[in-house]
Amino acid sequence: MRIAPHIFICLLIFAGSLFAQPDMTWSRVIGTSNQDNCYSIQQTDDGGYIAAGKTTSPIDANLDYYLIKMDSEGVIEWERTYGGDDNEWCHSVRQTSDGGFVLGGYIQYLGSGEHDMWLVKVDGSGEMEWDHTYGGDGHEACHVVRLTSDGGYILGGKSNSLQQDIYRMYVVKTDASGDTLWTRSYPTGDWCNTIESTSEGGYICGGGGWQGVCMVKIGSTGSLQWQRSWRGGTYFEDGSSIVEVADGGFVLAGYKGRNDPNLYLVKTSAEGDTLWSRIHGEDAVDHCYSMIITGAGNYILAGFTTSYDLEQGAGFVAKANSDGYLVWTQTFSGNASRLFNSVRQSSDGGLILAGTVFDPPNDEFFIVKTGLDGTFIEEDNNQEIPDRFAFHPAYPNPFNPQTNLAVDLAEETFLVIEVFNVLGERVDEIVKGHYAEGRHTIRLDGRKYTNGIYFVRAIAGNWQSQLQKVILLK
């Protein structure tokens, strides 16, 4: 095991951008003595982090799932590998409501075909509890797994079992035990890289392939509602990460372009109509692999770039405003190429980023924690006083187990924030007292609530009241 806590950081500020970038709190280059690649990270309930990817077995040189549990400072608490005699590749990890973890990827020659989706459930110590494969006679792979409101899981990926050599976006819905409830494939897109629950109970999928960057909206049982694609003329155009925004529309991030694909953002209405699209980058490669939305409706993007004379490639993190224009970009480079595959919010309002340092033969996990920068909570001691009362959309939403609620107060006010269930019964009162003017962020902890839909009401003074819906997915 090798831990290298210090890396060289190259800071890049786009022309005209004078906004502060996040300060790095710590970084870790960790892994085995073989090739290790990280694809997914999430903060855990204890304040630490779980990171997942693949490692090369020292015994037979095949690939295995690789899971690392770290504390809040990035120090390894335990690590596990999962796999058989052939290749297994983990793309996605999420913590489950029982404190364990679910991992999604693919496995070779265990299920029905050459490769199958492989879902693995482990406990809080990394011990395997169960696993399932999904697929037909061809090649299936899972690129993303998410928890659903009924306690089950939804997997997005690709399949060519229906027609050899032609891949299709492929989605599998399971119950809490991993048993299949339904499977669907969709003609728009050759694969699904990102899938999220929507506020109205369905799912939104993003991916790519020959038809370009694509978005597919489906119902709760997988029925196709609409599909869209944006093609620039090459096969390897991809949508990597998707979010639902406050107005009910969707924003998809990825990359697009004929020769040197650049970072691509596209926003649609709730019905899939294109509202705007943005391309960012130079005459080089700029790929976005992960995106999250902030409480103020801005976007944090992470990926890989060779722009700005970084020919060997660097990981980047960037902030875009609500219209898709970049505010700042920061790159992380060194003696070897590196990239970020995953960015998530940390509980202190900063960022946790995960990817890979490519330094053959010892590619390793690359984990970076940045400090507070106002990205999520958007609080600033020098902020202007709001001119009106506003109750901003919760972030994240859906959530598990916590979400952030932001309230703007134009003057010192008596503030009450209450939580109601779908029957209109008040189940909690999380704020009651006098608050000064300015923005206040309150964390809603859903661990004591049951799974489902709730309504949160903020009351300022005696008459100003706003209500919003939040979804708890356990």
C-alpha positions as CSV (number, residue, x, y, z in Angstrom):
1,M,0.0,0.0,0.0
2,R,1.3,3.4,-0.9
3,I,-0.1,6.8,0.2
4,A,1.3,10.0,-1.3
5,P,-0.3,13.0,0.4
6,H,1.3,15.7,-1.6
7,I,0.8,16.5,-5.3
8,F,1.8,19.4,-7.5
9,I,-1.3,21.6,-8.3
10,C,-1.5,23.8,-11.4
11,L,-4.1,26.5,-11.0
12,L,-5.8,27.8,-14.1
13,I,-8.1,30.7,-14.1
14,F,-10.2,31.4,-17.2
15,A,-9.7,34.9,-18.7
16,G,-11.9,37.4,-17.0
17,S,-12.7,35.1,-14.1
18,L,-11.7,36.6,-10.8
19,F,-13.9,34.6,-8.5
20,A,-12.2,32.5,-5.8
21,Q,-11.5,28.8,-6.6
22,P,-11.7,26.2,-3.8
23,D,-8.7,25.7,-1.6
24,M,-7.3,22.1,-1.5
25,T,-7.7,20.6,2.0
26,W,-5.9,17.3,1.3
27,S,-5.1,14.9,-1.5
28,R,-4.3,11.2,-1.6
29,V,-2.8,8.9,-4.2
30,I,-3.6,5.5,-3.0
31,G,-3.9,1.9,-4.2
32,T,-2.1,-1.4,-4.6
33,S,1.2,-2.1,-6.4
34,N,-0.9,-2.8,-9.6
35,Q,-3.2,-0.8,-11.8
36,D,-6.0,0.8,-9.9
37,N,-8.7,3.1,-11.4
38,C,-11.3,5.0,-9.4
39,Y,-14.7,5.8,-10.9
40,S,-17.0,6.7,-8.1
41,I,-16.9,8.4,-4.6
42,Q,-19.4,9.3,-2.0
43,Q,-19.2,10.7,1.6
44,T,-20.5,8.3,4.2
45,D,-22.7,8.8,7.2
46,D,-19.7,8.8,9.5
47,G,-18.1,11.7,7.7
48,G,-15.6,9.5,5.8
49,Y,-15.6,8.5,2.2
50,I,-16.2,5.4,0.1
51,A,-14.4,5.1,-3.3
52,A,-14.9,2.3,-5.9
53,G,-13.3,1.2,-9.1
54,K,-11.1,-1.6,-10.4
55,T,-7.8,-3.2,-9.6
56,T,-5.5,-5.6,-11.4
57,S,-5.2,-8.9,-9.5
58,P,-1.5,-9.8,-8.7
59,I,-2.4,-13.5,-9.1
60,D,-3.8,-13.7,-12.6
61,A,-3.6,-10.1,-13.9
62,N,-7.4,-10.0,-14.3
63,L,-9.6,-7.1,-13.1
64,D,-11.6,-7.1,-9.8
65,Y,-13.9,-4.7,-8.1
66,Y,-11.9,-2.5,-5.7
67,L,-13.6,-0.7,-2.8
68,I,-11.8,1.6,-0.3
69,K,-13.3,3.1,2.9
70,M,-11.5,6.2,4.1
71,D,-11.9,8.4,7.1
72,S,-12.6,12.2,6.9
73,E,-8.9,12.9,6.2
74,G,-8.6,10.3,3.4
75,V,-6.8,7.8,5.5
76,I,-7.7,4.2,4.6
77,E,-9.8,2.3,7.1
78,W,-10.3,-0.8,5.1
79,E,-10.2,-2.1,1.5
80,R,-11.8,-5.0,-0.3
81,T,-11.7,-6.7,-3.7
82,Y,-14.5,-8.7,-5.3
83,G,-14.4,-10.9,-8.3
84,G,-13.9,-14.3,-9.9
85,D,-11.5,-15.9,-12.4
86,D,-12.1,-13.4,-15.1
87,N,-12.6,-9.6,-15.3
88,E,-14.9,-7.4,-13.1
89,W,-15.1,-3.7,-13.4
90,C,-16.9,-1.4,-10.9
91,H,-18.3,1.9,-12.1
92,S,-20.6,3.1,-9.3
93,V,-21.0,2.9,-5.5
94,R,-23.7,4.2,-3.2
95,Q,-24.2,3.9,0.6
96,T,-27.4,2.1,1.5
97,S,-29.8,2.9,4.4
98,D,-28.5,0.1,6.5
99,G,-25.0,1.5,6.5
100,G,-23.7,-0.9,3.8
101,F,-22.9,-0.2,0.2
102,V,-24.1,-1.3,-3.2
103,L,-21.7,-1.5,-6.2
104,G,-22.6,-1.6,-9.9
105,G,-20.4,-2.7,-12.8
106,Y,-20.0,-5.8,-14.9
107,I,-18.6,-9.3,-14.6
108,Q,-17.2,-11.7,-17.3
109,Y,-18.5,-15.2,-17.9
110,L,-20.6,-15.6,-14.7
111,G,-24.1,-14.8,-16.0
112,S,-25.9,-15.5,-19.2
113,G,-23.5,-13.9,-21.7
114,E,-19.9,-12.8,-22.3
115,H,-20.4,-9.9,-19.8
116,D,-23.3,-9.1,-17.5
117,M,-24.3,-6.3,-15.2
118,W,-23.1,-7.2,-11.7
119,L,-24.7,-5.7,-8.6
120,V,-22.9,-6.4,-5.3
121,K,-24.3,-5.6,-1.9
122,V,-21.9,-5.4,1.0
123,D,-22.2,-4.5,4.7
124,G,-20.6,-1.5,6.5
125,S,-17.3,-3.5,6.8
126,G,-17.2,-4.5,3.1
127,E,-18.3,-8.1,3.6
128,M,-20.4,-9.3,0.7
129,E,-24.0,-10.0,1.5
130,W,-25.4,-10.9,-1.9
131,D,-24.8,-10.4,-5.6
132,H,-26.8,-10.6,-8.8
133,T,-26.1,-10.6,-12.6
134,Y,-28.4,-9.1,-15.2
135,G,-28.3,-9.6,-19.0
136,G,-28.8,-11.8,-22.0
137,D,-26.6,-13.8,-24.4
138,G,-24.4,-10.8,-25.4
139,H,-22.5,-8.1,-23.6
140,E,-24.1,-6.0,-20.8
141,A,-22.4,-3.5,-18.5
142,C,-23.6,-1.3,-15.7
143,H,-22.3,2.2,-15.6
144,V,-24.4,3.7,-12.8
145,V,-26.5,2.4,-9.9
146,R,-28.8,4.5,-7.8
147,L,-31.1,3.9,-4.8
148,T,-34.9,4.2,-5.5
149,S,-37.8,5.4,-3.3
150,D,-39.1,1.9,-2.9
151,G,-35.9,0.7,-1.3
152,G,-34.6,-1.0,-4.5
153,Y,-32.1,-0.1,-7.1
154,I,-32.0,1.1,-10.7
155,L,-29.0,0.3,-12.9
156,G,-28.1,2.1,-16.2
157,G,-25.7,0.8,-18.8
158,K,-25.6,-0.9,-22.2
159,S,-26.6,-4.2,-23.9
160,N,-26.1,-5.8,-27.3
161,S,-28.1,-9.0,-26.6
162,L,-31.0,-7.9,-28.7
163,Q,-28.9,-7.3,-31.8
164,Q,-25.3,-8.4,-32.1
165,D,-22.7,-5.6,-32.5
166,I,-25.4,-2.9,-31.9
167,Y,-25.5,-1.5,-28.4
168,R,-28.6,0.0,-26.8
169,M,-29.1,2.0,-23.6
170,Y,-30.2,-0.6,-21.0
171,V,-31.9,0.0,-17.7
172,V,-32.7,-2.6,-15.0
173,K,-34.9,-2.0,-12.0
174,T,-34.6,-4.3,-8.9
175,D,-36.1,-4.6,-5.5
176,A,-34.2,-4.3,-2.2
177,S,-32.8,-7.8,-2.6
178,G,-31.5,-7.2,-6.1
179,D,-34.3,-9.3,-7.8
180,T,-35.3,-8.0,-11.2
181,L,-38.6,-6.0,-11.4
182,W,-38.2,-4.9,-15.0
183,T,-35.7,-4.3,-17.7
184,R,-35.8,-2.0,-20.7
185,S,-33.7,-1.0,-23.7
186,Y,-34.0,2.3,-25.6
187,P,-33.0,3.1,-29.2
188,T,-31.6,6.5,-28.5
189,G,-28.1,6.2,-27.2
190,D,-25.8,3.2,-27.2
191,W,-25.3,3.3,-23.4
192,C,-26.5,5.0,-20.2
193,N,-23.9,6.7,-18.1
194,T,-26.1,8.5,-15.7
195,I,-29.6,8.0,-14.3
196,E,-31.5,9.9,-11.6
197,S,-35.0,9.8,-10.0
198,T,-37.2,12.7,-11.0
199,S,-39.5,14.7,-8.8
200,E,-42.6,13.2,-10.5
201,G,-41.6,9.6,-9.8
202,G,-39.9,8.6,-13.0
203,Y,-36.3,8.6,-14.1
204,I,-34.1,10.7,-16.4
205,C,-31.2,9.0,-18.2
206,G,-28.2,10.4,-20.0
207,G,-25.6,8.8,-22.3
208,G,-24.1,8.8,-25.7
209,G,-22.8,6.9,-28.8
210,W,-23.3,7.1,-32.5
211,Q,-26.4,9.3,-32.2
212,G,-24.4,11.7,-30.0
213,V,-25.1,13.1,-26.6
214,C,-28.6,11.8,-25.6
215,M,-31.2,12.1,-22.9
216,V,-34.1,9.7,-22.3
217,K,-37.0,10.3,-19.9
218,I,-38.8,7.2,-18.6
219,G,-41.7,6.5,-16.3
220,S,-41.6,4.6,-13.0
221,T,-42.0,1.2,-14.8
222,G,-39.5,2.1,-17.6
223,S,-42.0,3.2,-20.2
224,L,-40.5,5.7,-22.7
225,Q,-41.8,9.2,-22.3
226,W,-39.5,11.1,-24.6
227,Q,-35.9,11.0,-26.0
228,R,-33.5,13.6,-27.4
229,S,-30.1,13.5,-28.9
230,W,-27.5,16.1,-30.0
231,R,-25.0,14.8,-32.5
232,G,-21.8,16.5,-33.6
233,G,-20.6,14.0,-36.0
234,T,-18.5,11.5,-34.1
235,Y,-19.1,8.2,-32.4
236,F,-17.5,9.0,-29.0
237,E,-19.8,11.9,-27.9
238,D,-21.1,11.3,-24.5
239,G,-23.4,12.5,-21.8
240,S,-21.9,11.7,-18.4
241,S,-23.9,13.3,-15.7
242,I,-27.5,14.6,-15.4
243,V,-29.5,16.7,-12.9
244,E,-33.0,17.9,-12.5
245,V,-33.3,21.6,-11.9
246,A,-35.7,23.8,-10.0
247,D,-37.9,24.6,-13.0
248,G,-38.5,20.9,-13.7
249,G,-36.1,20.8,-16.6
250,F,-32.8,18.9,-16.9
251,V,-29.1,19.7,-17.5
252,L,-26.8,17.1,-19.0
253,A,-23.0,17.4,-19.0
254,G,-20.5,15.5,-21.1
255,Y,-18.4,16.2,-24.1
256,K,-19.0,16.7,-27.8
257,G,-17.0,17.5,-31.0
258,R,-15.6,16.0,-34.2
259,N,-11.9,15.9,-33.6
260,D,-11.0,17.2,-30.1
261,P,-14.2,16.9,-28.0
262,N,-14.9,19.7,-25.7
263,L,-17.0,20.0,-22.5
264,Y,-20.6,20.1,-23.3
265,L,-23.6,21.3,-21.3
266,V,-27.2,21.2,-22.5
267,K,-30.4,22.3,-20.7
268,T,-33.9,21.1,-21.6
269,S,-37.4,21.8,-20.4
270,A,-39.4,19.2,-18.5
271,E,-40.7,18.0,-21.9
272,G,-37.2,17.7,-23.4
273,D,-37.1,20.9,-25.5
274,T,-33.6,22.4,-25.8
275,L,-33.4,25.7,-23.9
276,W,-29.6,26.3,-24.3
277,S,-26.3,24.4,-24.9
278,R,-22.7,25.4,-24.2
279,I,-19.3,24.2,-25.4
280,H,-16.2,25.0,-23.3
281,G,-12.6,24.3,-24.2
282,E,-9.7,25.0,-26.6
283,D,-8.5,23.0,-29.6
284,A,-7.7,20.1,-27.3
285,V,-9.6,17.5,-25.3
286,D,-12.0,18.7,-22.5
287,H,-14.2,16.0,-21.1
288,C,-16.7,16.3,-18.3
289,Y,-17.3,13.0,-16.4
290,S,-19.3,14.2,-13.4
291,M,-21.5,17.1,-12.4
292,I,-23.5,18.2,-9.4
293,I,-25.9,21.2,-8.9
294,T,-25.5,23.7,-6.1
295,G,-28.1,25.1,-3.8
296,A,-28.0,28.4,-5.8
297,G,-28.6,26.6,-9.1
298,N,-25.0,26.7,-10.3
299,Y,-23.1,23.6,-11.6
300,I,-19.8,21.9,-10.4
301,L,-18.1,20.0,-13.2
302,A,-15.2,17.6,-13.0
303,G,-13.2,15.7,-15.7
304,F,-10.1,15.8,-17.9
305,T,-8.4,18.4,-20.0
306,T,-5.4,18.8,-22.3
307,S,-6.2,22.5,-22.9
308,Y,-3.9,25.3,-21.8
309,D,-0.7,23.5,-22.7
310,L,-1.5,20.6,-20.4
311,E,-0.6,18.1,-23.1
312,Q,-0.3,15.0,-20.9
313,G,-3.7,15.7,-19.4
314,A,-4.9,17.0,-16.0
315,G,-7.9,16.6,-13.8
316,F,-10.1,19.7,-13.6
317,V,-13.0,21.0,-11.5
318,A,-15.0,24.0,-12.7
319,K,-18.0,26.0,-11.7
320,A,-20.6,27.1,-14.2
321,N,-23.5,29.5,-13.5
322,S,-27.1,28.7,-13.9
323,D,-26.9,29.7,-17.6
324,G,-24.0,27.3,-18.3
325,Y,-21.2,29.8,-18.5
326,L,-18.0,29.1,-16.6
327,V,-17.1,31.1,-13.6
328,W,-13.8,29.5,-12.7
329,T,-11.7,26.4,-13.5
330,Q,-9.0,24.7,-11.5
331,T,-6.7,22.0,-12.8
332,F,-4.7,19.4,-11.0
333,S,-1.6,18.2,-12.8
334,G,1.7,16.6,-12.0
335,N,4.4,14.3,-13.5
336,A,1.7,11.9,-14.8
337,S,-1.6,12.3,-16.5
338,R,-4.6,12.4,-14.2
339,L,-8.4,12.9,-14.4
340,F,-11.5,13.1,-12.2
341,N,-14.4,10.7,-12.8
342,S,-16.5,11.7,-9.8
343,V,-17.3,14.9,-7.8
344,R,-19.7,15.0,-4.8
345,Q,-20.7,17.5,-2.1
346,S,-19.0,17.1,1.3
347,S,-20.9,17.8,4.5
348,D,-18.9,21.0,5.2
349,G,-20.0,22.5,1.9
350,G,-16.7,21.7,0.0
351,L,-16.0,19.1,-2.7
352,I,-14.6,15.6,-2.7
353,L,-13.2,14.5,-6.1
354,A,-12.0,11.1,-7.2
355,G,-10.3,9.8,-10.3
356,T,-7.0,8.2,-11.4
357,V,-3.3,9.1,-11.7
358,F,-2.0,7.3,-14.8
359,D,1.6,6.3,-14.0
360,P,2.1,2.8,-15.5
361,P,2.4,0.2,-14.3
362,N,1.0,1.6,-11.1
363,D,-2.1,3.7,-11.9
364,E,-3.7,4.6,-8.7
365,F,-6.8,6.2,-7.1
366,F,-6.5,10.0,-7.0
367,I,-8.7,11.6,-4.2
368,V,-8.8,15.4,-3.6
369,K,-10.8,17.2,-0.8
370,T,-11.3,20.9,-1.3
371,G,-12.3,23.3,1.4
372,L,-15.2,25.7,1.8
373,D,-15.7,28.0,-1.2
374,G,-19.3,29.0,-1.1
375,T,-20.1,26.6,-3.8
376,F,-23.0,24.8,-2.1
377,I,-24.1,26.9,0.8
378,E,-23.3,30.1,-1.1
379,E,-22.8,32.0,2.1
380,D,-20.5,35.0,2.2
381,N,-19.8,37.3,5.1
382,N,-19.7,40.2,2.6
383,Q,-22.9,39.2,0.9
384,E,-25.5,41.8,0.0
385,I,-28.7,41.7,2.1
386,P,-31.5,40.0,0.2
387,D,-34.3,42.2,-0.9
388,R,-37.0,39.7,-0.3
389,F,-37.9,36.4,1.5
390,A,-36.9,33.3,-0.5
391,F,-36.9,29.6,0.2
392,H,-34.5,28.0,-2.2
393,P,-34.8,24.5,-3.6
394,A,-33.4,21.8,-1.4
395,Y,-30.1,20.3,-2.5
396,P,-29.6,17.5,-3.1
397,N,-33.2,16.4,-3.9
398,P,-33.9,13.5,-3.9
399,F,-31.7,12.9,-0.9
400,N,-30.3,10.3,1.5
401,P,-30.0,10.9,4.3
402,Q,-29.5,14.7,4.4
403,T,-30.3,17.7,2.3
404,N,-29.6,21.5,2.6
405,L,-32.3,24.1,2.9
406,A,-31.4,27.8,2.2
407,V,-33.6,30.7,3.2
408,D,-33.1,34.4,2.3
409,L,-34.4,37.0,4.9
410,A,-34.5,40.7,4.0
411,E,-34.7,41.7,7.7
412,E,-34.5,40.1,11.1
413,T,-37.4,37.8,11.2
414,F,-39.1,35.0,13.3
415,L,-38.5,31.9,11.2
416,V,-40.3,28.6,11.3
417,I,-39.5,25.6,9.1
418,E,-41.8,22.5,9.3
419,V,-41.9,19.1,7.6
420,F,-45.2,17.5,6.5
421,N,-45.9,14.0,5.1
422,V,-48.1,13.4,2.1
423,L,-51.2,13.2,4.3
424,G,-50.6,16.8,5.4
425,E,-49.6,15.8,8.9
426,R,-46.7,17.7,10.5
427,V,-43.9,15.3,11.4
428,D,-41.2,17.7,12.4
429,E,-40.3,21.3,13.2
430,I,-36.6,21.8,12.4
431,V,-36.4,25.6,12.9
432,K,-38.3,28.0,15.3
433,G,-36.7,31.3,16.4
434,H,-35.5,34.7,15.4
435,Y,-32.9,35.0,12.6
436,A,-30.9,37.9,11.3
437,E,-31.1,39.3,7.8
438,G,-29.1,37.4,5.2
439,R,-29.0,33.8,3.9
440,H,-29.3,30.9,6.3
441,T,-28.7,27.3,5.5
442,I,-30.3,24.5,7.5
443,R,-29.6,20.8,7.1
444,L,-32.6,18.5,7.0
445,D,-31.7,15.1,8.4
446,G,-33.9,12.3,7.1
447,R,-32.5,9.4,9.1
448,K,-35.5,9.5,11.5
449,Y,-38.0,9.7,8.7
450,T,-39.4,6.8,6.6
451,N,-38.8,6.6,2.9
452,G,-40.9,8.8,0.6
453,I,-42.2,12.3,-0.3
454,Y,-42.3,15.2,2.2
455,F,-43.3,18.8,2.0
456,V,-41.2,21.5,3.8
457,R,-42.7,24.8,4.7
458,A,-40.8,28.0,5.6
459,I,-42.7,30.7,7.4
460,A,-41.1,34.1,7.8
461,G,-42.9,36.5,10.2
462,N,-46.7,36.2,10.4
463,W,-47.5,36.0,6.7
464,Q,-44.7,35.0,4.3
465,S,-44.8,31.3,3.6
466,Q,-43.3,29.1,0.9
467,L,-43.6,25.3,0.4
468,Q,-41.4,22.8,-1.5
469,K,-41.4,19.0,-2.1
470,V,-38.5,16.8,-1.1
471,I,-38.0,13.1,-1.7
472,L,-36.1,10.9,0.7
473,L,-34.6,7.8,-1.0
474,K,-33.4,5.1,1.4
